[in-house]
Structure formats: structure tokens, C-alpha cells
Amino acid sequence: MEGSTLAVDGVASNPSAAILTAPVSDASAWRAADFIADRSWIVALTEAAVAEVDAALRHAQRQGKTAQKLRATAFR
């Protein structure tokens, strides 16, 4: 992994360069079965909130911005 070093746990210090070679088996491994009955993490958006997100998306598209290039200051 060019440009990164490995941490003690074997994961690259630069997360975008990390390539895991073994299954994740600790608490960070989310599985669908863990969430089937638990709906507490779902946030329902109002129609107004969805409209605001849609308007922000259209604004970003008109500016030729990708998600990686978007900043909050573009919407002020």
C-alpha cells in the first residue's frame, strides 16, 4: 500500500488505502440480521426536508460539483 503505513492492528493508517484481507469479526461488522427488528436508527424525513435535499442536489449539479467536492459553504 503505497503512501501508507500499517497500524498495529494490521489496518493501514490511511483508511482510504486499506484493503482488508480477512473478514471483519468485531463489533464494527454490521449484519442485516442485527437491524431487522431494530428500527431506532431510521430517521424519517419530512416532505420539506426531502425537498430541501433535492434542491441542494440540483444546485450542486448546476455547479458541476461531485459529492466529494461539495462543501457547506456552497449552500450559504
Contact map, one row per residue, 1 for C-alpha under 8 A:
1111100000010000110000000000000000000000000000000000000000000000000000000000
1111000000000000000000000000000000000000000000000000000000000000000000000000
1111100000000000000000000000000000000000000000000000000000000000000000000000
1111110000011100100000000000000000000000000000000000000000000000000000000000
1011111000011100000000000000000000000000000000000000000000000000000000000000
0001111111111000000000000000000000000000000000000000000000000000000000000000
0000111111111000000000000000000000000000000000000000000000000000000000000000
0000011111100000000000000000000000000000000000000000000000000000000000000000
0000011111100000000000000000000000000000000000000000000000000000000000000000
0000011111110000000000000000000000000000000000000000000000000000000000000000
0000011111111010011100000000000000000000000000000000000000000000000000000000
1001111001111110111000000000000000000000000000000000000000000000000000000000
0001111000111110010000000000000000000000000000000000000000000000000000000000
0001100000011111110000000000000000000000000000000000000000000000000000000000
0000000000111111110000000000000000000000000000000000000000000000000000000000
0000000000000111110000000000000000000000000000000000000000000000000000000000
1001000000010111111000000000000000000000000000000000000000000000000000000000
1000000000111111111100000000000000000000000000000000000000000000000000000000
0000000000110000111110000000000000000000000000000000000000000000000000000000
0000000000100000011111100000000000000000000000000000000000000000000000000000
0000000000000000001111100000000000000000000000000000000000000000000000000000
0000000000000000000111110000000000000000000000000000000000000000000000000000
0000000000000000000111111000000000000000000000000000000000000000000000000000
0000000000000000000001111101100000000000000000000000000000000000000000000000
0000000000000000000000111111100000000000000000000000000000000000000000000000
0000000000000000000000011111100000000000000000000000000000000000000000000000
0000000000000000000000001111110000000000000000000000000000000000000000000000
0000000000000000000000011111110000000000000000000000000000000000000000000000
0000000000000000000000011111111000000000000000000000000000000000000000000000
0000000000000000000000000011111101000000000000000000000000000000000000000000
0000000000000000000000000000111111100000000000000000000000000000000000000000
0000000000000000000000000000011111110000000000000000000000000000000000000000
0000000000000000000000000000001111110000000000000000000000000000000000000000
0000000000000000000000000000011111111100000000000000000000000000000000000000
0000000000000000000000000000001111111110000000000000000000000000000000000000
0000000000000000000000000000000111111110000000000000000000000000000000000000
0000000000000000000000000000000001111110000000000000000000000000000000000000
0000000000000000000000000000000001111111100000000000000000000000000000000000
0000000000000000000000000000000000111111110000000000000000000000000000000000
0000000000000000000000000000000000000111111000000000000000000000000000000000
0000000000000000000000000000000000000111111000000000000000000000000000000000
0000000000000000000000000000000000000011111100000000000000000000000000000000
0000000000000000000000000000000000000001111110000000000000000000000000000000
0000000000000000000000000000000000000000011111000000000000000000000000000000
0000000000000000000000000000000000000000001111111100000000000000000000000000
0000000000000000000000000000000000000000000111111100000000000000000000000000
0000000000000000000000000000000000000000000011111110000000000000000000000000
0000000000000000000000000000000000000000000011111111000000000000000000000000
0000000000000000000000000000000000000000000011111111100000000000000000000000
0000000000000000000000000000000000000000000011111111110000000000000000000000
0000000000000000000000000000000000000000000000111111111000000000000000000000
0000000000000000000000000000000000000000000000011111111100000000000000000000
0000000000000000000000000000000000000000000000001111111110000000000000000000
0000000000000000000000000000000000000000000000000111111111000000000000000000
0000000000000000000000000000000000000000000000000011111111100000000000000000
0000000000000000000000000000000000000000000000000001111111110000000000000010
0000000000000000000000000000000000000000000000000000111111111000000000000000
0000000000000000000000000000000000000000000000000000011111111100000000000000
0000000000000000000000000000000000000000000000000000001111111110000000000000
0000000000000000000000000000000000000000000000000000000111111111110001000000
0000000000000000000000000000000000000000000000000000000011111111110000000000
0000000000000000000000000000000000000000000000000000000001111111100000000000
0000000000000000000000000000000000000000000000000000000000111111100000000000
0000000000000000000000000000000000000000000000000000000000011111110000000000
0000000000000000000000000000000000000000000000000000000000011111111111000000
0000000000000000000000000000000000000000000000000000000000011001111111000000
0000000000000000000000000000000000000000000000000000000000000000111111000000
0000000000000000000000000000000000000000000000000000000000000000111111000000
0000000000000000000000000000000000000000000000000000000000000000111111100000
0000000000000000000000000000000000000000000000000000000000010000111111110100
0000000000000000000000000000000000000000000000000000000000000000000011111110
0000000000000000000000000000000000000000000000000000000000000000000001111111
0000000000000000000000000000000000000000000000000000000000000000000000111111
0000000000000000000000000000000000000000000000000000000000000000000001111111
0000000000000000000000000000000000000000000000000000000100000000000000111111
0000000000000000000000000000000000000000000000000000000000000000000000011111
